[in-house]
Amino acid sequence: MLLDIDENCAVFPYLQRMDFFEACGIPTVERFRRHAPGTRFVELQRVSSISSGGLSHEKLAHASAVAVAGDEDYLNTVGFLEYCVGELLNNLRQHAGADGFVCAQFYEKMDLVRLSVCDAGVGIRASLQRNPRFLSLDDDERALELAIQPNVTGNPPSAAPYSNTQNTGNGLYFLAQLVRKSKGRMWLCSGAALLIQDPEGAVAVQRTSPLMGTFVEMQIQRRLIADYDRTMDEIRRERFGTRTVPVQFE
């Protein structure tokens, strides 16, 4: 397949520096001098549904978080971002069934952290349809609305000892709530639908051009990143009350 790439396009050097073309196996000639990313970004990383080519998903999540966490309230920020990237990679591993990409960047002038994960997998609707409960689901927009609700999973009910399927499927729900409590934005795109969550937590879903697989992006001002442990406890109380409930993220 021949690609017509406009090397004079303003975004072309940025895509080169973020290793977009390298990750896609497209050779280009770099006409700039590379500098270390420091605490500003981590280049686009190809991630397999099994491992990340030498880095485990857990190590990749940690490396992505550290790359954009900064020095202020370092440990909390790393913990927060590491959970977010880790959960998205966990979804890729358990549900996508295909390789994907992850990248992270911090924009100092806007105090903005961006985390993105995409894959070329089966997509959210097909993943949910693996569960007999959602077998008749035939709408991508409805599938995205369901995906950020608690206890919604594509894993079929299990009769295995000690399994507790009522507590599965909380990963994207917790992620959306963490973003909301940090006054951030989230985009979730799969199939022919795009879900947008604004800083107040309002959600809008619209039709869009079809996308094979799933794309998730979150943007949060770094100074507004919530206290990770306190906020997770708060979300659990809002969801489960004062009961002690074992939560399994999938």
C-alpha positions as CSV (number, residue, x, y, z in Angstrom):
1,M,0.0,0.0,0.0
2,L,1.4,3.4,-1.0
3,L,0.9,6.3,1.4
4,D,1.0,9.9,0.3
5,I,2.6,11.7,3.2
6,D,2.9,15.5,3.1
7,E,6.2,16.1,4.9
8,N,5.6,19.9,4.8
9,C,2.5,19.5,7.0
10,A,2.9,21.3,10.3
11,V,2.2,18.1,12.4
12,F,4.7,16.0,10.5
13,P,7.7,16.6,12.8
14,Y,5.5,16.1,15.8
15,L,4.4,12.7,14.5
16,Q,8.0,11.8,13.8
17,R,9.1,12.8,17.3
18,M,6.3,10.8,18.9
19,D,7.4,7.8,16.9
20,F,4.1,7.5,15.1
21,F,5.6,6.5,11.7
22,E,8.2,4.1,13.4
23,A,5.4,2.4,15.3
24,C,3.4,2.0,12.1
25,G,6.5,0.7,10.2
26,I,6.6,3.7,7.8
27,P,10.1,4.9,7.0
28,T,10.7,8.7,7.1
29,V,13.7,11.0,7.1
30,E,14.1,13.1,10.3
31,R,15.3,16.6,9.8
32,F,15.4,17.7,13.4
33,R,17.5,17.0,16.4
34,R,16.0,14.7,19.0
35,H,16.1,15.7,22.7
36,A,15.3,13.5,25.7
37,P,11.5,13.7,26.6
38,G,12.3,14.3,30.3
39,T,9.0,14.7,32.2
40,R,7.0,15.8,29.1
41,F,6.0,12.7,27.2
42,V,6.5,9.1,26.3
43,E,6.7,8.2,22.7
44,L,4.0,6.1,21.0
45,Q,4.5,2.5,22.2
46,R,3.2,-0.6,20.4
47,V,1.5,-2.9,22.9
48,S,0.6,-6.5,22.2
49,S,-2.5,-8.1,23.8
50,I,0.0,-10.4,25.6
51,S,3.0,-8.2,26.5
52,S,4.5,-4.9,25.3
53,G,7.6,-6.2,23.5
54,G,9.9,-6.5,26.5
55,L,8.0,-4.3,29.0
56,S,5.2,-5.9,30.9
57,H,1.9,-3.9,30.8
58,E,2.5,-3.0,34.5
59,K,5.9,-1.6,33.8
60,L,4.7,0.3,30.7
61,A,1.9,1.8,32.8
62,H,4.4,2.9,35.4
63,A,6.8,4.3,32.9
64,S,4.0,6.3,31.2
65,A,2.9,7.7,34.5
66,V,6.4,8.7,35.6
67,A,7.0,10.4,32.3
68,V,4.3,13.0,32.7
69,A,3.8,13.2,36.5
70,G,6.2,16.0,37.3
71,D,7.7,16.7,40.7
72,E,4.8,18.2,42.7
73,D,2.9,15.7,44.7
74,Y,4.8,13.1,42.7
75,L,3.8,9.9,44.3
76,N,0.0,10.7,44.2
77,T,0.2,11.8,40.6
78,V,2.1,8.7,39.6
79,G,-0.3,6.4,41.4
80,F,-3.3,8.1,39.8
81,L,-1.9,8.0,36.2
82,E,-0.5,4.5,36.6
83,Y,-4.0,3.2,37.5
84,C,-5.5,4.9,34.5
85,V,-3.0,3.6,32.0
86,G,-2.9,0.2,33.6
87,E,-6.7,-0.2,33.5
88,L,-6.7,0.7,29.8
89,L,-4.0,-1.8,29.0
90,N,-5.8,-4.4,31.1
91,N,-8.9,-3.9,28.9
92,L,-6.7,-4.3,25.8
93,R,-5.3,-7.5,27.2
94,Q,-8.6,-9.0,28.3
95,H,-11.1,-7.8,25.8
96,A,-9.5,-6.4,22.6
97,G,-7.8,-9.6,21.3
98,A,-5.4,-7.4,19.2
99,D,-2.4,-5.2,19.5
100,G,-2.6,-1.5,20.2
101,F,-0.7,1.7,21.0
102,V,-0.2,3.9,24.1
103,C,1.2,7.3,24.5
104,A,1.3,10.1,27.2
105,Q,2.2,13.7,27.1
106,F,2.3,16.8,29.4
107,Y,1.7,20.3,28.0
108,E,3.4,22.6,30.5
109,K,1.8,25.9,29.3
110,M,-1.7,24.4,29.7
111,D,-0.8,22.2,32.7
112,L,-2.4,19.4,30.8
113,V,-1.8,15.7,30.9
114,R,-3.0,13.5,28.0
115,L,-3.1,9.8,28.1
116,S,-4.2,7.7,25.0
117,V,-4.6,4.0,24.3
118,C,-6.0,2.5,21.2
119,D,-6.3,-1.0,19.8
120,A,-7.5,-2.7,16.6
121,G,-9.5,-5.3,18.4
122,V,-13.1,-6.5,18.3
123,G,-14.5,-3.2,19.7
124,I,-16.7,-2.6,22.8
125,R,-20.0,-3.8,21.3
126,A,-18.6,-7.2,20.2
127,S,-16.8,-7.5,23.5
128,L,-20.1,-7.0,25.4
129,Q,-21.9,-9.4,23.2
130,R,-19.7,-12.3,24.5
131,N,-21.9,-12.1,27.6
132,P,-25.4,-13.6,27.0
133,R,-26.8,-10.6,28.9
134,F,-25.8,-8.4,25.9
135,L,-26.2,-10.8,23.1
136,S,-28.9,-8.7,21.4
137,L,-27.0,-5.4,21.7
138,D,-26.8,-4.0,18.2
139,D,-26.0,-0.4,18.7
140,D,-22.5,1.1,19.2
141,E,-23.8,4.2,21.0
142,R,-25.7,2.1,23.6
143,A,-22.6,-0.1,24.0
144,L,-20.5,2.9,24.9
145,E,-23.1,4.2,27.4
146,L,-23.1,0.8,29.0
147,A,-19.2,0.5,29.1
148,I,-18.8,3.2,31.7
149,Q,-21.6,1.9,33.9
150,P,-20.6,-0.3,36.9
151,N,-20.6,-4.1,36.7
152,V,-20.9,-4.2,32.9
153,T,-18.6,-6.8,31.4
154,G,-18.3,-8.9,28.2
155,N,-17.2,-11.9,30.3
156,P,-19.9,-14.5,30.4
157,P,-21.1,-15.6,33.9
158,S,-18.8,-18.1,35.5
159,A,-19.6,-21.1,37.5
160,A,-16.0,-21.4,38.8
161,P,-15.5,-21.6,42.5
162,Y,-15.1,-18.2,44.2
163,S,-16.0,-16.3,41.1
164,N,-18.1,-13.3,41.7
165,T,-19.3,-11.9,38.4
166,Q,-21.4,-9.2,39.9
167,N,-18.2,-7.3,40.8
168,T,-16.5,-7.6,37.4
169,G,-16.6,-4.9,34.7
170,N,-15.8,-1.9,37.0
171,G,-12.6,-0.8,35.3
172,L,-14.0,1.8,32.8
173,Y,-16.6,2.9,35.4
174,F,-13.9,3.7,37.9
175,L,-11.7,5.4,35.3
176,A,-14.6,7.6,34.2
177,Q,-15.3,8.6,37.8
178,L,-11.6,9.4,38.5
179,V,-11.5,11.6,35.4
180,R,-14.8,13.3,36.5
181,K,-13.5,14.0,40.0
182,S,-10.4,15.6,38.6
183,K,-12.5,17.9,36.3
184,G,-11.0,16.2,33.3
185,R,-12.3,15.1,29.9
186,M,-12.6,11.6,28.4
187,W,-13.2,10.4,24.9
188,L,-14.2,6.8,24.2
189,C,-14.6,5.8,20.6
190,S,-15.5,2.3,19.2
191,G,-17.4,1.1,16.2
192,A,-19.4,4.0,14.8
193,A,-19.9,5.9,18.1
194,L,-18.0,8.4,20.1
195,L,-18.6,9.1,23.8
196,I,-17.4,12.4,25.4
197,Q,-17.4,13.1,29.1
198,D,-16.9,16.8,30.0
199,P,-15.3,18.2,33.2
200,E,-18.7,18.2,35.0
201,G,-19.2,14.5,34.3
202,A,-21.9,15.1,31.7
203,V,-21.8,12.4,28.9
204,A,-22.8,12.9,25.3
205,V,-22.7,10.1,22.7
206,Q,-22.8,10.6,18.9
207,R,-22.4,8.8,15.7
208,T,-19.0,9.0,14.0
209,S,-17.0,7.4,11.2
210,P,-16.5,3.7,11.9
211,L,-13.4,2.8,13.9
212,M,-12.1,-0.8,14.1
213,G,-11.2,-1.4,17.7
214,T,-11.4,1.0,20.6
215,F,-9.8,4.4,21.4
216,V,-9.7,6.0,24.8
217,E,-8.2,9.4,25.6
218,M,-8.3,11.3,28.9
219,Q,-7.1,14.9,29.5
220,I,-6.6,16.3,33.0
221,Q,-4.9,19.5,34.3
222,R,-2.1,18.1,36.4
223,R,-2.7,20.4,39.3
224,L,-6.3,19.1,39.5
225,I,-5.4,15.4,39.6
226,A,-7.4,14.1,42.6
227,D,-5.9,12.4,45.6
228,Y,-5.8,8.8,44.3
229,D,-6.4,6.8,47.5
230,R,-9.0,9.1,48.9
231,T,-10.9,9.4,45.6
232,M,-10.9,5.7,45.0
233,D,-12.4,5.2,48.5
234,E,-15.0,7.9,47.7
235,I,-16.0,6.2,44.5
236,R,-16.3,2.8,46.2
237,R,-18.6,4.4,48.9
238,E,-20.7,6.1,46.3
239,R,-21.1,2.8,44.4
240,F,-21.3,0.3,47.3
241,G,-22.2,2.4,50.3
242,T,-20.4,1.4,53.6
243,R,-20.4,-2.3,52.7
244,T,-17.0,-3.9,52.2
245,V,-17.2,-5.2,48.6
246,P,-14.3,-7.0,46.8
247,V,-14.0,-5.3,43.5
248,Q,-12.4,-7.1,40.5
249,F,-11.5,-4.8,37.6
250,E,-12.0,-6.1,34.1
